[in-house]
Amino acid sequence: MRSLIVKIFDMLKDKNSGKIGAAIAFVFAIFLVIFGFFKTLFIIILTIVGYVVGALLFSDRDKIKDWMDKILPPGRFR
């Protein structure tokens, strides 16, 4: 998890961090106004979980095929 955060900060280091921070704060404020605090927190948590699962599980095509073989009959969708 720590390496993921370091990668994100390294990626954002070259960009204009003020504009990125303002955009994130703006989206967060809009979500708070529209959905409320707890629904916004739920959306953020699910987004982070989805990103972590996607980055860890689906970063390798062989992992995706193995995962699909566990769910569906092997070799059916290749």
Helices and strands as residue ranges (DSSP letters): H 2-13, H 17-35, H 37-57, H 61-71
